[in-house]
Amino acid sequence: MPRNGHKLALALSLLASPLLTACSGTSAASDANVVTVYSADGLKGENGDGWYDKVFADFQKQTGIKVKYVEGGSGEMVQRAVREKSNPQADVLVTLPPFIQQADSKGLLQKYAPKGSDQVDGAGRATDGTWTSVVNNYFGFVYNKKELKQAPTTWQELLEPAYKNKIQYSTPGVAGDGTAVLIKAMHDFGGEKAALDYLGKLQANNVGPSASTGKLAPKVDKGELLVANGDVQMNYAQSKTMPGLGIWFPAKEGGKPTSFALPYAAGLVTKAPHSANGKKLLDFMLSRSAQQQISEIGGGFAARQDIKAGDANATALARLMDGVEIFEPDWTEIDKNLSSYVEAWKQATGS
């Protein structure tokens, strides 16, 4: 689900790069100095100034291995890998939960523990060793700071007439951040039925589906939308070139703002055409040097617990998260019931 995620050299613009064409099976197999990455959007800068841009360039310089990059929503990338399962084209798959769990359950990932993964919190890596978080992140929303004098605070505010045709969130089941809307609503409202009742009402103000979350922030910045979903890393990075963006966390009426970890998790694809190169890239992404650049360049949070960033971005991000209540979803349960949740959402919203 795109995903479906996000730089202190911070001229970071949208991470909604268009979906690139993956290399064909023949070209992938013929080039030994290449590694192909299928990834949820959020970590690559439109102007070449994202964390991926820096890491991939440094990786190629150090190893001589070129990164071929394919971007889309988390669910979209998993489905693409499923279609190619008999003839894999990707070496590394990076998605948000619960799609990394879905990829694992579909046999798309092989066991590999990158160097440094022992420094990743247990909740940030698979118990069977098939995936590891490379960038920590949190789910959130954005609003237009120019049009709204202050950020909304509750879900209920979004039902007001002033937001008609001014709200959009990415599609659950397709985008990782879109699925996160459903997960957070179920938590905040105390269950599936109450969450779906609310999202059914919200549909009166909702513009409609979007496969990519990254494409929504520019609309908010321009004032085409007042509110959209997103994630802290991506939106914080985008805000450096989109001054109209503000980040907020909806609360239930009378409750506290809430969020949950939505890390970019990476795994080595089963029968990857360049498995050795994929391992090298995973090692590199979890290296101390790459992890230390996440907040400064990527606007996100290091996955390694032994990395303590002290740059201006890290300070601002800590301030942004202050007072937000963090809960931990049951990803095993969500992975098991995701299809039924998405189907129920479609029925509740008429999507």
C-alpha positions in Angstrom: 0.0 0.0 0.0 1.5 3.2 -1.0 3.0 3.7 1.0 2.3 2.7 1.6 7.1 6.9 5.1 10.4 10.2 3.9 17.0 16.0 5.0 18.8 18.7 6.2 20.6 19.7 3.1 17.0 20.0 3.0 15.8 21.3 -0.2 13.9 18.1 -0.2 11.0 18.1 -2.5 8.3 15.6 -3.2 9.2 12.1 -3.0 6.6 11.2 -5.5 8.9 10.4 -8.3 7.1 8.7 -11.2 7.2 4.9 -11.3 10.3 3.9 -13.2 10.5 1.0 -15.5 12.1 -2.0 -14.1 14.8 -3.7 -15.9 13.8 -6.8 -17.9 14.8 -10.2 -16.8 17.4 -10.4 -19.5 19.1 -7.1 -18.7 19.0 -7.8 -15.0 20.7 -11.1 -15.4 23.3 -9.8 -17.9 24.7 -6.9 -15.7 26.7 -8.2 -12.8 27.3 -4.7 -11.4 23.7 -3.8 -10.7 21.2 -4.1 -7.9 17.4 -3.5 -8.4 15.4 -2.0 -5.6 11.6 -2.0 -5.4 10.5 0.6 -2.8 7.6 2.4 -1.3 7.8 6.2 -2.0 9.2 8.6 0.5 13.0 8.2 0.7 14.0 9.5 -2.8 14.1 13.3 -3.5 12.6 14.7 -6.7 15.7 16.8 -7.1 18.2 14.1 -6.2 18.5 15.3 -2.6 16.9 12.5 -0.7 18.4 9.8 1.6 18.2 7.2 -1.1 19.9 9.5 -3.6 22.8 10.0 -1.2 23.1 6.4 -0.1 22.8 4.9 -3.6 25.4 7.3 -4.9 27.8 6.5 -2.1 27.1 2.8 -2.5 28.0 2.9 -6.2 31.1 5.0 -5.6 32.3 2.5 -2.9 31.3 -0.8 -4.7 30.9 0.0 -8.4 27.4 -1.4 -8.2 24.7 0.7 -9.8 21.2 0.8 -8.1 18.2 0.5 -10.4 15.3 2.0 -8.6 11.5 1.3 -9.0 9.1 3.2 -6.9 5.4 2.8 -6.0 3.0 2.2 -3.2 3.9 -0.5 -0.7 1.1 -2.8 -1.8 1.8 -2.0 -5.4 5.5 -3.1 -5.0 4.5 -6.3 -3.2 2.0 -7.2 -5.9 4.6 -6.5 -8.6 7.0 -8.9 -6.9 4.2 -11.5 -6.6 3.6 -11.3 -10.4 7.3 -11.8 -11.0 7.8 -14.5 -8.4 8.6 -17.2 -11.0 11.2 -14.8 -12.6 12.2 -12.2 -9.9 13.5 -8.9 -11.2 14.1 -7.1 -7.9 16.9 -7.9 -5.5 15.7 -5.7 -2.5 12.2 -4.9 -1.5 11.4 -2.0 0.8 7.9 -1.4 2.1 5.9 -0.2 5.0 4.0 -2.5 7.4 1.9 -4.5 7.0 3.1 -5.1 3.5 6.6 -6.2 4.5 4.8 -8.9 6.6 2.6 -9.7 3.6 5.7 -10.0 1.4 7.2 -12.4 3.9 4.0 -14.5 4.2 3.9 -14.8 0.4 7.4 -16.2 0.3 8.9 -13.2 -1.4 11.8 -12.7 1.0 14.8 -14.9 1.9 16.5 -14.9 5.2 19.3 -12.4 5.6 20.4 -10.4 8.6 22.3 -7.3 7.4 25.4 -6.1 9.3 24.2 -3.8 12.0 20.7 -5.4 12.2 21.6 -6.5 15.8 21.3 -2.8 16.7 17.7 -2.6 15.4 15.0 -2.9 18.0 13.3 -6.4 18.0 10.0 -4.9 16.8 11.9 -3.5 13.8 12.9 -6.8 12.4 11.4 -10.1 11.5 11.7 -13.0 14.0 12.6 -15.3 11.1 15.3 -12.9 9.8 13.6 -12.0 6.5 13.4 -8.2 6.9 14.9 -5.4 8.9 13.8 -1.7 9.3 16.3 0.6 7.6 14.5 3.9 8.4 12.2 4.5 11.4 9.1 6.7 10.8 5.7 7.5 12.2 2.3 7.9 10.7 0.8 11.4 10.5 -1.3 13.9 8.6 -0.6 17.2 6.9 -2.6 20.4 6.7 -2.3 23.7 4.9 -0.8 26.3 7.3 -1.8 29.2 5.0 -5.5 28.4 4.8 -5.9 27.1 8.3 -4.9 29.4 11.1 -4.2 26.4 13.3 -3.9 22.7 12.8 -7.0 20.6 13.3 -6.8 18.5 16.4 -9.5 15.8 16.2 -11.0 13.4 13.7 -14.4 15.0 14.2 -13.3 18.4 12.9 -12.7 16.8 9.5 -16.4 16.2 9.2 -17.2 19.9 9.1 -18.6 21.5 5.9 -15.5 23.6 5.5 -13.5 20.5 4.6 -15.9 19.4 1.8 -13.7 18.3 -1.2 -10.7 19.5 0.7 -9.6 16.1 2.2 -7.9 13.2 0.6 -6.2 10.1 1.9 -4.4 7.4 0.0 -6.2 4.1 -0.6 -6.0 1.4 2.1 -4.8 -1.9 0.6 -2.8 0.0 -2.0 -0.7 2.5 -0.1 1.1 1.9 3.1 0.1 5.3 4.5 -3.5 4.7 3.3 -3.7 1.4 5.2 -2.3 3.3 8.2 -5.4 5.6 8.1 -7.5 2.5 8.7 -5.2 1.1 11.4 -5.1 4.4 13.3 -8.9 5.0 13.1 -9.5 1.4 14.4 -7.2 2.2 17.3 -8.5 5.7 18.1 -12.2 4.8 17.8 -11.9 1.5 19.6 -12.6 -1.0 16.9 -13.3 -1.8 13.3 -17.0 -0.9 13.3 -16.6 2.5 14.9 -13.7 3.3 12.6 -15.7 2.3 9.5 -18.7 4.3 10.7 -16.5 7.4 11.0 -14.7 6.8 7.6 -18.1 6.4 6.0 -19.1 9.8 7.2 -15.8 11.3 6.2 -16.4 10.2 2.6 -18.7 13.2 2.2 -15.7 15.5 2.4 -13.2 13.1 0.7 -12.0 13.9 -2.8 -11.4 10.3 -3.7 -8.8 7.5 -3.9 -5.1 8.0 -4.5 -2.6 5.2 -5.1 0.3 7.3 -3.9 0.5 9.2 -0.6 3.5 11.3 -1.8 1.4 13.0 -4.4 -1.0 14.5 -1.8 1.4 16.8 0.0 1.9 19.1 -3.0 -1.9 19.5 -3.3 -2.0 20.5 0.4 0.8 22.9 -0.1 -0.9 24.6 -3.0 -4.2 24.8 -1.1 -6.1 22.3 -3.4 -6.5 20.3 -0.3 -6.6 21.4 3.3 -5.8 18.0 4.9 -4.2 14.7 3.7 -2.5 11.7 5.2 1.2 11.1 5.1 4.1 10.2 7.3 6.5 12.2 9.4 9.7 11.4 7.4 8.2 12.1 4.0 6.2 15.2 5.0 9.0 16.7 7.1 11.3 16.4 4.1 8.7 17.8 1.7 8.0 20.8 4.0 11.5 22.2 3.3 10.4 23.1 -0.2 6.6 23.2 0.5 6.2 25.9 3.2 2.4 25.5 3.3 2.8 22.0 4.9 2.2 21.4 8.6 2.2 18.0 10.3 -0.4 16.9 12.9 -1.8 13.8 14.5 -5.6 13.4 14.8 -7.1 12.6 18.2 -10.5 11.2 19.1 -12.7 13.9 20.7 -11.4 14.3 24.3 -8.3 12.1 23.7 -4.6 12.5 23.0 -3.0 12.7 19.6 -1.8 9.3 18.6 0.6 7.7 16.1 2.5 4.5 15.5 5.8 3.5 14.0 5.6 3.0 10.3 9.2 2.1 9.4 10.7 1.5 5.9 11.5 -2.2 6.2 13.8 -4.0 3.7 14.3 -7.6 2.7 16.3 -9.6 0.2 14.1 -11.0 -2.5 13.8 -14.8 -2.8 15.9 -16.0 -5.8 17.0 -12.4 -6.4 19.0 -12.1 -9.7 21.8 -10.3 -7.9 21.5 -11.7 -4.4 25.1 -10.9 -3.4 24.7 -7.3 -4.5 21.4 -7.1 -2.6 23.1 -8.2 0.6 25.8 -5.6 0.1 23.2 -2.8 -0.3 21.3 -3.9 2.8 24.5 -3.9 4.7 25.3 -0.4 3.4 21.9 1.0 4.3 22.3 -0.2 7.9 25.9 1.0 8.1 26.7 3.7 10.7 27.5 6.3 8.1 24.2 5.8 6.2 22.2 5.7 9.4 23.8 8.9 10.7 22.5 10.7 7.6 18.8 9.7 8.0 17.7 12.7 10.0 20.0 15.3 8.4 19.3 14.3 4.8 16.2 12.1 5.0 14.2 13.9 7.7 13.5 10.5 9.3 14.7 8.5 12.3 17.6 6.1 12.4 16.7 2.4 12.6 19.8 1.5 14.6 19.4 2.2 18.3 23.1 3.0 18.7 22.8 6.0 16.4 22.1 9.2 18.3 21.5 12.0 15.9 22.1 15.6 17.2 21.5 17.6 14.0 18.9 20.4 13.8 16.4 18.0 12.0 16.7 15.4 14.8 15.9 18.1 17.3 12.9 19.4 15.3 11.6 15.9 14.8 11.8 15.1 18.5 9.9 18.3 19.3 7.2 17.4 16.7 6.7 14.0 18.3 6.5 15.4 21.9 3.2 14.7 23.5 2.1 12.2 20.8 1.0 8.9 22.3 2.6 6.0 20.4 0.8 2.7 20.2 2.0 -0.6 18.7 -0.4 -2.3 16.2 -0.6 -6.1 16.2 0.9 -6.5 12.8 0.4 -10.3 12.7 -3.3 -9.8 13.3 -3.4 -7.0 10.7 -1.6 -9.1 8.1 -4.0 -12.0 8.7 -7.1 -9.8 8.4 -6.0 -7.1 6.0 -8.1 -8.3 3.0 -11.3 -8.3 5.1 -10.5 -4.9 6.6 -10.0 -3.4 3.2 -13.1 -5.0 1.8 -15.1 -3.7 4.8 -13.6 -0.2 4.2 -14.7 -0.3 0.5 -18.2 -1.2 1.5 -18.4 1.5 4.2 -17.1 4.2 1.9 -18.6 3.1 -1.4 -15.1 3.0 -2.9 
